[in-house]
Amino acid sequence: MNNRHDRIERRDFMRLLAGLAGGTLLYPKITFAGRRKTIRKPIPSSNEQIPVIGMGTSRTFDAVGDQEDTIRLGEVLETFFGHGGTVIDSSPMYGTSEQMLGRLLQTASSPNGLFAATKVWTYGRESGIRQMEQSRRLWGIERFDLIQIHNLRDWKVHYQTLQAMKAEGRIRYIGITTSHGRDHEELLSVMKKHPIDFVQFSYNIGNREVERALLPLAADRGIAVIVNRPFARGSLFGATKGQPLPDWAADIDSASWGQFFLKYVVSHPAVTCAIPATSKVHHMLDNMGAGFGRLPDPAMRRRMETYFEAL
């Protein structure tokens, strides 16, 4: 914040967000967590349990400077925490998303359970260190739980840095990511040769290519899996538009197509967590609902695949 106008804007939205923290959400709060336990899975390298539904920030939290967006995203974050969420994933690649998160976390009512995950996305050792420190300052936290090498960029250099940071207690976990279905062969090579705690890639009911090698290898090597794009950036909803949710979806406590898709993803034995991104409270409520109740077994997963493919 460099001028008086910015300070006034910050003061206004901080006051409004404080109201949200006091319970004045504009949307009804569905208390999934009050009725049932959040579904959690272990991180293989530590056995720490995390909720299977996290929150991504790509294309959703890049909104610094817009007061209405700030208030709405504050509600989204409150809804996430209020329904058992802990894992939040961001990146310097996502515009002002980290800055927005930092602002909102200052007034969030339940940040104590935060599992903070970001990425390093640059070339060179010193540049990477500066970028990670800048992310930490933007978030306003003492340390990240997880830092991931984004899309394998300069991964050999950053991997050494992250190993040193983990040994010093400055981060808790090391990860590496890819997206768009690219670089899978290189990612496989890294997973085979180097100890890492997390891997992140795209997976959804419409694109199951990672079931061929990446997911089995993660299970074999004891690597936690974070899934991005579980809705294929919304294209799955295009395929189901106007189509009724099958009655048997109730057998896995799915009340919507969104929950159907998320439960399919997180029910894979090798998947630890999915991180759908949204800027809307009602979508966040729906996403969080997938983190409760029953998950599909292998037979149900095949039934879900068959049904979706026939649409």
N, C-alpha and C positions, 0 to 999 in steps of 0.2 A: 504494500500500500504506500503510494508515494505522494498523494495529495489529499486535500481536505474532502473532496467529493468521495474518494474511495473510503476514507475513514467513516464518513457519515453512512455510506452504503453498508459497510461492514457492521457498524453499530446497529443499524436497523435490522439486518437479517439475523444477527446474533440474538437480538431481543426476541425476534419472532421464533427462532429455533429454540430458544429457551422455553417458550410457551409450548412448543411441540414436546420437548423433553418432559414437561409437566403433565403431559397426557392429553393435550388438546389436538390430537390428530383429526384431520378432516374426514377420515374414513373410519368405519367401524373396525375395531381390532378383533380379529378372529383368534381366539385363544387356543390354537392347536396345542401349544406347549402346556397349557393348563390341564389338558385332558389326557395327553399321551406323551410318551418319551420321544425325544428327537432320535432319529436313526443316526447312528455314528459308526464309523469304521476306523480301524487302526492304521496309523502310519507304520509300515513294516519295520523301518529302521529304529523305531523307538517304542512302538506299541501305544503311543499317545493316540487317543480317540478324538476324531473331529467329525462334525456333522456332514452328512453326505450332500447337503445342499449349501453351497456357498454363494458368493456374489461377484460377478465380473463387473468391470467398469468401462470396457471399451465401447465407444460411441454413445455412452449414456451420461457419464459424469463430467464430460468436457464442456462445462457450462459456466465457468467463472466469469463474473461480470453481469449475469442476468439474475436479478433478485427473485423473480417468480420461479425460475428453475432451481435456484438455491433452496427455496422453501420446499418445493416439491421433492427435491432430492433428499432434503432433511427428513421428510416423511417416509421416503423409501428406506432410508437407513434405519430410522426408528422401527419401522415394520420388520426389517431384517433382524435386528437385534432382539426385538420383542417376541419373535417366534423362533428363537433358538439359534440364529445364525452367528457364526464366528469368523469364517474364512472369507476374507475380502482380497481380491486379486486386482492389481493395477500394473501400470507400466509408464515409464517416461514417454513411450510411444503414443500414449493416449491423450495428447494435448494437455489440457489443464486438469485432468482427472485427479491427479495426486494432490494438487493444490486444493481442489474442491473437497476431497476426502479429509484433508487436514483441517479445513475450516469446520466441516460438519462434525468431526470427531470431538472437537472442543466442547460441544454442547450435547453430544449424544448421551442418552440416559443409561446405556448399557455397554460401554466400550471395554469393560474389564475382561470380557471373554474374547476380545479381538485376536484373531490369528491373521497377522499382517503379512501379505505376500506381494512382492513387487518383482521387477525385472531389471537387468542391466542390458542396455541396448545401444552400444557404441563400440568404437574401435580403440584399442590401446589400454594398457594397464592404468595409467594415471587418469585418463578420461573416464574409465569405468569406476574408479574409486571416487572421483568427484561426482559422477552421476548418482551413485548409490548414496553418498552422503547428502546430496541435494534431495533425493527422494525421502530420506529419513527426516530431514528438516521440514519438508512439505507436509508429510504425514503428522509431524509433531510427536513422534514416538522415540523411545530410547533405543530400540533395536527392532529389526524385522525378524519375524519367525522364519520366513523363507525368502530367499532371493534366487531368482531363476535367470538363466542366460537366455535372452529373448531371441527366438528364431535362430539359435546357434551362432549368433554374431560374435566373431572373434572368441569362440568358446574356449580354446586352449589357454588363452591369456587370462580370461575371467575366471576360469575354473581354478587356476592356481590362487588367484586372489580370494575367491570364496572359501577355498580350503583353509587358508590362513585365517580368514575372518571367523570361520566356524571354530577353529582350534582355539582362538582367543576369546570365544564366547560373544562375539559381536553379532552373529546371526545363529540361528538354531539349525536350519536346514538349507541344503543346496539343491537347486533344481535346474532343469533345462527344458526349453519349450520349442514347439513348432506349431504351425497353423497352415491352413489352406491345403493340407495333405501333401505338403512339399517336404523335401529333405528327410524323408523317412529312413532311407538307407544310412545316411550319416548319423542320424539319431540312434539307430540300432547299433551302430559301431560304438558310439559313446557309451551307451547303456551296457554293452558287453565288456568294455575295457576299463571303465572308471566307476568308482563308488559314488553314487548320487542318491539323494533321498527322495526326490520328486521328479516326475516327468509330466509335461503337459502337452496335450494335442487334441485335435478335433475328433469327435465321435458322436454319432447319433443313429437313430433307427434307419435313417435313409442313406447313411454312409458308414458301412461297417468294415471298411478296409483294414483298420488297425487291429481287428480281431485276428488277422492272418499272422502277424509277427510281433507287433509292438506290445499288445496286451499280454500275450503269453510270455514274452521276455520280461516284462515288468513283474509279472507274478513270480517267475522263476528267480529273478534277481532281487526280489524284495524291495521293489521301488514303488512308492505311492504314485497314483495316477490322478491328476486333475484333468477333467474334461472341459474343453472350451467348445463353444458353438453347439450345444446339445439340441438346439432347435434349427440348426443349419441356417443361422441368421434369419429365422422366421419362415424359411421356405417350406418347412414341414407343415405349417399352418395353412399354407396355400393348398397343399395336397389334401388336407382334411376339411377345407372350407365347405360348409353345407352338409358334411357327413356326420351322422350321429356317432357319439361315443358308444362302443358296444356295451351291452348290459353287463357283460362279465368283467368289465373294467372295475366294477365295484368289488370284485374279489381281491383286488390289490389296492383298494382304497383310493382309486383314481376317480376324481370328480370332473376332470377336464382333460382335453387333449394335452395341455401343457404338462400336467401331472403324469399322464400316460407316457409321454416322451422322456420326462426326467426319471421316472421310476425304471424305465427300460435301461437307461444309461447306467444309473448307479447300482442296478442289480447285477451288473457284470462283476464276477468275483474279483477281477483285477482292478476295478475302478474304486477309487477312494472318495472322490468328491467331484461334483459338477458345479460349474460357475456361470449360470445363466445371467445375462446382463439385462437390466431394465431401468427405465426412468419413471415408471408408473407404479403407484401404490397397489392398485388392484392386481397387476401382474406379479408384483412381489408377493402378495398374499397367496396367489395361486401357486407360485414357485415354491414357497415355503411349505405349502400343504403336501408337496411331494416328499418331504422329509419326515413324514409321520406315517404310521400304519404299516401295512404289509408291502413287501417287495415281491416281484414275480420270481418264481423258481424257473429252472431251465425249460420245463414244459410250457409254462406261461409265456416265457420270452419267445419261444418259437411261434406260439399262437399270435402274439402281438406282431411279430415280423410278417407272418402270413396275412394277417388282416390288413396291415398297412400296405403291403405290396399289392393287394387286390383293389385298393382304392382307385 
